[in-house]
Amino acid sequence: MASYRGFSFQPLYGQLPAGNAIVFLKGGQSLAGVDMPVTGASAAVIRNPRDPFSTLLVIMGRDDAELRVAAAS
C-alpha cells in the first residue's frame, strides 16, 4: 500500500479479528475456527468464521522454511 493512503493494523496472536485478514499457520499450530491441515507450503482463501462478510488469506507451512515459501508465492 502506498503510505499516502494511510493504513493501520493491529497484529493479533492466537485469535482472529473481525474483517478481512492474513493468517500465518505453521504445522502443529491451531487456531479456533480455522480447521485446515497443514500439509506443505500453501495458501488458501476461506470465509472468516468471526465475520461472515469477510475472508481470510491463510498462509501455511509445516516449518519456517515452508511458511516463507508460501508467503513469497
C-alpha positions as a printed Julia matrix, in Angstrom:
73×3 Matrix{Float64}:
   0.0     0.0    0.0
   1.13    3.5   -0.68
   1.89    5.32   2.57
  -0.04    8.44   1.5
  -3.29    6.45   1.58
  -2.89    5.75   5.27
  -3.36    2.37   6.86
  -3.0     0.7   10.19
  -3.5    -2.77  11.57
  -3.31   -4.47  14.91
  -1.38   -7.75  14.84
  -3.11  -10.48  16.83
  -1.69  -13.76  18.1
  -3.84  -16.84  18.63
  -7.11  -15.14  17.69
  -8.97  -13.94  14.63
 -10.05  -10.35  14.04
 -13.38   -9.34  12.56
 -12.97   -8.34   8.91
 -10.5    -9.43   6.26
  -7.16  -10.72   7.49
  -3.98  -12.63   6.68
  -3.32  -15.67   8.87
   0.03  -17.46   9.14
  -0.38  -21.08  10.22
   2.53  -23.42  10.89
   2.3   -27.19  11.32
   1.4   -28.17  14.86
  -0.39  -24.88  15.49
  -4.14  -24.44  15.59
  -6.49  -21.51  15.52
 -10.13  -21.71  16.57
 -12.37  -21.69  13.51
  -9.56  -22.44  11.04
  -9.62  -26.21  10.65
  -7.18  -26.81   7.83
  -4.49  -29.49   7.7
  -1.02  -28.1    7.07
   0.46  -30.48   4.5
   3.11  -28.24   2.99
   3.73  -24.73   1.68
   0.35  -23.47   0.53
  -2.19  -20.68   0.68
  -5.97  -20.7    0.81
  -8.77  -18.17   0.93
 -11.57  -19.06   3.35
 -14.52  -17.32   4.94
 -13.72  -15.64   8.26
 -15.59  -17.63  10.95
 -15.87  -14.46  13.09
 -17.34  -12.36  10.28
 -19.47  -13.96   7.53
 -18.89  -11.0    5.19
 -15.08  -11.22   5.33
 -12.36  -13.58   4.18
  -9.04  -14.87   5.47
  -5.93  -15.45   3.4
  -4.32  -18.42   5.17
  -0.58  -18.88   4.53
   0.56  -22.35   5.66
   3.74  -24.37   6.02
   4.96  -27.31   8.09
   8.0   -25.33   9.25
   9.51  -21.84   8.98
  11.1   -22.56   5.59
   7.8   -23.72   4.05
   5.99  -20.77   5.59
   8.45  -18.4    3.87
   7.96  -20.2    0.55
   4.16  -19.93   0.84
   4.34  -16.25   1.79
   6.65  -15.45  -1.15
   4.38  -17.16  -3.7
